[in-house]
């Protein structure tokens, strides 16, 4: 299944290369939503919140409401969800699932205490854990800090605390150079949980290959540039 993405920065829908260089920005965020309204799921990521430089709360909340009420879409929301209160707040906006990443790790290890508290306050079926990877290692805090852990090493430990994993290949994110199918297959063999693959995806054949392996595909740049083939 293809899942379109709306990444927010400064009140605009943006696409970044490797999470840093802005490639494009669209002021009409709800126009982007209209373009994506035929899909069953939508990802909304607050990039400002992810790097700790403000937030787009009203915009995220309104996107959730319009996507669900007008188009019948389900919405996953991520970006800067690092406390229990923030997780509860975002879930209260009508997000079907929330995406947590940085808070899952502390001191280079899995933050079991946070995860236990999170699942006591948010139903596990509403939690997706982001395992974004750069040069083979998990990266957090808006992809600014790299850990020594690999995604496939921690998946089994994290399964109890979530409904699935969002796995972004940061090295290919925004590049439209093609999905790293070998890496995604390695992840697939590490967990029985649902996986949403992201990073570099540019063709429907790649999406089909991921779907055959039991994974969804989160797609951004190729859709914004109308180059998904």
C-alpha positions in Angstrom: 0.0 0.0 0.0 1.2 3.5 -0.9 1.0 6.0 1.9 1.5 9.7 0.9 3.4 12.0 3.3 2.8 15.6 4.3 6.0 16.9 6.0 5.5 20.3 7.7 8.0 23.0 8.2 7.2 26.6 8.8 3.5 26.1 8.0 4.3 24.7 4.6 4.4 21.2 3.1 8.0 20.5 2.3 10.3 17.8 0.9 13.8 17.5 2.2 16.8 15.6 0.9 18.4 13.5 3.7 16.2 15.4 6.1 18.3 18.6 5.7 18.3 20.3 2.3 14.9 21.7 1.3 14.1 20.6 -2.2 10.6 22.1 -2.5 7.9 23.8 -0.4 4.1 24.1 -1.0 2.2 26.8 0.8 -1.2 25.3 0.0 -1.0 22.4 2.5 -4.7 21.6 2.2 -4.3 21.5 -1.6 -1.7 18.8 -1.1 -4.1 16.9 1.1 -6.8 17.2 -1.7 -4.2 15.6 -4.1 -3.7 12.7 -1.8 -7.3 12.1 -0.7 -7.9 8.9 -2.6 -5.4 7.0 -0.4 -6.6 5.2 2.8 -3.7 6.4 5.0 -1.8 9.7 5.3 1.4 10.5 7.2 1.7 13.9 8.7 5.2 14.7 10.1 5.9 17.9 12.0 9.6 18.5 11.1 9.8 21.7 13.2 8.8 19.7 16.3 11.2 16.9 15.3 14.2 19.2 15.5 12.8 21.2 18.5 12.3 24.5 16.6 8.6 25.2 17.2 5.6 23.2 16.0 2.7 23.3 13.6 0.1 22.2 16.0 -3.0 23.9 14.5 -2.1 22.8 11.1 -1.5 19.2 12.1 -4.8 19.2 14.0 -6.7 20.6 11.1 -5.1 18.2 8.7 -6.2 15.3 10.9 -9.8 16.5 11.1 -10.1 17.2 7.3 -8.4 14.0 6.2 -10.6 11.9 8.5 -13.9 13.8 8.2 -13.9 14.9 4.6 -12.0 12.0 2.9 -12.3 9.1 5.3 -8.5 8.7 5.5 -6.7 7.3 8.5 -3.8 9.5 9.8 -0.4 8.8 11.4 1.2 11.7 13.0 4.9 12.0 14.0 7.5 14.6 14.8 8.7 15.6 18.3 6.5 13.3 20.3 8.9 12.8 23.2 6.7 12.9 26.3 3.6 11.1 27.4 1.7 14.3 27.6 2.6 15.2 24.0 1.6 11.7 22.8 -1.8 12.1 24.5 -2.2 15.6 23.0 -1.5 14.4 19.5 -3.7 11.3 19.9 -6.4 13.7 21.0 -6.3 15.5 17.7 -7.8 12.5 16.1 -4.7 10.7 14.9 -5.3 7.0 14.3 -1.7 6.3 15.2 1.2 8.3 16.5 4.8 7.8 15.5 7.5 7.9 18.2 11.2 7.8 17.6 13.8 9.7 19.6 12.2 9.1 23.0 12.4 5.3 22.4 16.1 5.6 23.1 18.1 7.0 26.0 21.8 6.8 26.6 22.2 4.8 23.4 19.8 2.0 24.6 16.1 1.3 24.4 14.2 3.5 26.9 12.0 0.7 28.4 10.7 3.0 31.1 9.3 5.5 28.6 7.8 2.7 26.5 6.1 1.1 29.5 4.6 4.4 30.5 3.6 5.2 26.9 1.7 1.9 26.6 0.0 2.5 29.9 -1.5 5.8 28.5 -1.8 5.1 24.8 -3.2 1.9 23.4 -0.4 -0.2 21.8 -2.3 -0.5 18.5 -2.0 3.3 18.2 1.8 3.4 18.5 4.2 3.1 15.6 8.0 3.2 16.4 10.2 5.0 13.9 13.5 3.3 13.3 15.2 5.7 10.9 18.6 4.6 9.7 21.7 6.5 8.3 24.8 4.6 7.3 23.4 1.5 8.9 22.7 2.9 12.3 19.5 4.3 14.0 19.4 8.1 13.9 17.2 10.3 16.1 16.4 13.9 17.0 15.4 14.9 13.5 18.1 12.7 12.0 20.8 14.8 13.7 22.1 12.2 16.1 23.3 8.7 15.2 23.3 5.8 17.6 25.4 2.6 17.5 22.3 0.4 17.3 20.9 -1.1 14.1 17.2 -1.3 13.5 17.2 -5.1 13.0 18.9 -5.5 16.4 16.1 -3.9 18.4 12.9 -4.8 16.6 12.2 -7.9 18.7 12.6 -6.0 21.9 10.3 -3.2 20.7 7.5 -5.3 19.3 5.7 -5.5 22.7 5.3 -1.7 22.8 4.0 -0.9 19.3 1.7 -1.9 16.5 4.4 -1.5 13.8 7.6 0.2 12.6 8.2 3.1 10.3 11.7 2.5 8.8 13.2 5.3 6.8 16.4 4.9 4.8 17.8 8.4 5.5 20.7 7.9 3.1 18.1 7.8 0.2 15.4 10.0 1.7 14.3 12.6 -0.9 16.7 11.4 -3.5 14.4 9.3 -5.7 17.3 7.0 -6.3 15.2 3.9 -5.6 14.4 1.9 -2.5 17.1 -0.2 -0.8 15.1 -3.4 -1.1 17.9 -5.5 0.3 17.8 -3.5 3.6 14.0 -3.6 3.8 14.1 -7.4 3.3 16.6 -7.7 6.1 14.2 -5.7 8.4 11.3 -7.9 7.2 13.1 -11.0 8.5 13.7 -9.3 11.9 10.1 -8.8 12.9 6.6 -10.1 12.3 5.2 -6.6 13.0 3.9 -4.4 10.1 6.6 -2.3 8.5 6.2 1.0 6.6 9.2 1.5 4.3 10.4 5.0 3.3 13.4 6.5 1.6 14.2 6.9 -2.1 11.0 5.1 -3.4 10.3 6.2 -7.0 8.4 3.5 -8.9 5.3 1.5 -8.5 7.3 -1.7 -9.1 9.3 -0.9 -5.9 6.0 -0.4 -4.1 4.7 -3.7 -5.4 8.0 -5.4 -4.4 7.6 -4.0 -0.9 4.0 -5.0 -0.7 4.9 -8.6 -1.9 7.3 -8.7 1.1 4.5 -7.5 3.4 5.4 -3.9 3.7 3.7 -0.6 3.0 5.5 2.3 1.3 5.6 5.9 2.5 6.3 8.1 -0.5 7.0 11.8 -0.6 9.3 13.4 -3.2 8.2 11.2 -6.2 4.6 12.2 -5.5 5.2 15.9 -5.1 7.2 16.0 -8.3 4.6 13.8 -10.1 7.4 11.4 -11.1 6.0 8.2 -9.6 6.1 5.7 -12.4 
